[in-house]
Amino acid sequence: MRHLWIGLIVTLSACDDGGNKGKATCPDGFLDAGDGACEPDDAVTVTTDGQGTASGTYGGGSTFAHIERVAVDHDAALEAHNIVRAAKGLTPFTHDDRLAEASEMWSVKLADEGCDLIHSDGSWGENLYWTSGTATSAQPVESWASEEAFYDYETNTCTPGEQCGHYTQIVWDSTQRVGCGAAKCAGGGGEVWTCRYDPPGNWVGEWPY
């Protein structure tokens, strides 16, 4: 069984709000409803056949069909994250339903398009994971957390040739919320998992904790 994972590194300047000061930061599938609130984007519709298979229209008009969603044990995913954070004395994450729903929608989109690990474009942290088989809800988190072996806190760098950004997102002190979603790749090509984090971590030049 093969596994692949990839994490998002935020490279925006911490003082640059991109012209969005005062606006809500909403996950994919949600729009700024004003007053810092997010509401579902009416352009995004998802239907199921009663057996966990999703089809519909994604934001921007692209469509997907017959993608089987993976049932995520959100308690297990949250616990796996918080075990890692507890080891560093960090405040535990809380589960966020909106992040979880948006993560599932992104996993469905990736699953429909071949399960390449392509990041969304949003103001959140994001870890992606693919397996050729099936995964428990804790397994992607445990895989990302294993990158601790490649992270040097003193220099705040990864071992050359290795990744550690998934791990640092998990232990980013100011991140408070997480939500995860998953889908089965079209054609039986395994599963793709997405977890999103708010506020995002991995700000360039800053230590995680």
Secondary structure, DSSP 8 states (H G I E B T S, - for coil): --EEEEE----S-TT--TT-TTS----TTEEEEETTEEEE-TT-EEEE-SSSEEEEE-TTS-EEEEEEEE---HHHHHHHHHHHHHTTT----EE-HHHHHHHHHHHHHHHHTT-------SSSEEEEEEESS---SSHHHHHHHGGGGGEETTTTEE-TT---HHHHHHT-TT--EEEEEEEE-TTT--EEEEEEEES----TT----
